[in-house]
Amino acid sequence: PAYLVDEALARGLPIHTSYGLTEMASQVTTTPPGAAPEVLRTAGRVLPNREVSISGEGEILVRGETLFAGYVEVDRPLDTGGWFHTGDLGELDEEGYLRVRGRRDNLFISGGENVQPEEIEEVLCRLEGIDEAVVVPVPDDEFGARPVAFVRTNGVALESEYVAQSLKTVLPRFKIPISFHPWPDAGGAMKADRAALGELARRLHSGG
């Protein structure tokens, strides 16, 4: 996320940003040494022996010499052009830098508008006091779905009104979560379980 890039640069850390997946063993794009901040906010350019393309639906496609041989007992799921569909959404700019928007299966529709949770999560994590955020949809009779957020703070009290007002300056109204919930106890898990948080959000908003 861009906010982590900015924090790393503020601390003087010599970082690279990259994009990769196990099926490509594993890096696909990487930024060069000494890259400018605006370049580090991308996932870099494609590495040798690899190719990247963006489908008409915005999905990141990859192929090349590092592409895996297949899953155990399952053939490689490639399209007719030999491309592997990653399930990630992104775009390539005119200079060949890749920008990753999020997972295709996280995208949901609210009132006819596309909502990519990762976009909202990045904005939330830029707010002072918020260390981590996950945004998930809950059913809504009028809009089909609305976003809600789970937020982990660094010890400060979560003030939902302040957070919502802060988001209004950078996000359209339909992307602002309708509620903010404290980060649940994950039992020591390192990574947030988006599916479990989605189920918890549905229970909270259905009164269950």
QUIJO-V579239 format. One record per pair of residues at least 6 apart in sequence whose ideal C-beta (glycine too) atoms are under 7 Angstrom apart, sorted by the first residue. I is the first residue (numbers start at 1). GAP is how many residues later the second one is. If there is no record, write none. Layout:
I;GAP, I;GAP
This chain:
1;121, 1;124, 2;39, 2;120, 3;119, 3;122, 3;123, 5;12, 5;35, 5;36, 8;7, 9;28, 15;25, 16;14, 16;15, 17;14, 17;23, 17;25, 17;26, 17;27, 18;9, 18;11, 18;12, 18;25, 18;26, 19;9, 19;10, 19;24, 19;79, 19;81, 20;6, 20;7, 20;8, 21;65, 23;44, 23;45, 23;61, 24;26, 24;38, 24;42, 24;43, 25;41, 25;43, 27;20, 28;18, 28;19, 28;22, 28;24, 28;34, 29;14, 29;15, 29;16, 29;17, 29;18, 29;23, 29;69, 30;14, 30;17, 31;8, 31;9, 31;11, 31;13, 39;58, 42;55, 42;56, 42;57, 43;55, 43;56, 43;57, 44;53, 44;54, 45;51, 45;52, 46;6, 46;50, 49;15, 49;16, 49;17, 50;12, 50;14, 50;16, 51;11, 51;12, 51;13, 52;8, 52;10, 52;40, 52;46, 53;8, 53;30, 54;6, 54;36, 54;37, 54;38, 55;6, 58;31, 58;33, 59;26, 59;27, 59;29, 59;30, 59;45, 60;26, 60;28, 60;29, 60;30, 61;22, 61;23, 61;24, 61;25, 62;21, 62;22, 62;24, 63;19, 63;20, 63;21, 67;17, 68;8, 70;6, 78;6, 79;6, 87;16, 87;17, 87;18, 88;12, 88;15, 88;16, 89;12, 89;13, 89;15, 89;18, 90;8, 90;9, 90;10, 90;11, 91;8, 92;6, 93;6, 101;15, 101;17, 101;18, 102;14, 102;15, 102;16, 102;17, 106;10, 106;11, 106;12, 107;7, 107;9, 108;7, 108;29, 108;37, 109;35, 109;36, 110;33, 110;34, 110;35, 110;36, 110;37, 110;64, 111;32, 111;33, 111;63, 113;61, 115;32, 115;59, 115;60, 117;18, 117;19, 117;30, 120;15, 120;27, 120;51, 120;55, 120;57, 121;12, 121;13, 121;14, 123;44, 123;47, 123;48, 124;6, 124;9, 124;25, 124;27, 125;7, 125;8, 127;36, 127;39, 129;24, 129;25, 129;27, 130;21, 130;23, 131;21, 131;22, 131;23, 132;20, 132;51, 133;16, 133;17, 133;18, 134;16, 134;58, 134;60, 134;63, 135;12, 135;14, 135;42, 136;12, 136;58, 136;61, 136;62, 136;65, 137;8, 137;9, 137;10, 138;7, 138;8, 138;10, 138;63, 138;64, 138;67, 139;6, 140;6, 146;32, 147;28, 147;30, 147;31, 148;29, 148;30, 148;31, 148;33, 148;53, 148;57, 149;28, 149;31, 150;31, 150;33, 150;34, 150;47, 151;7, 151;29, 151;31, 151;32, 152;31, 158;22, 158;24, 160;20, 163;17, 164;12, 167;9, 168;8, 181;23, 184;16, 186;6
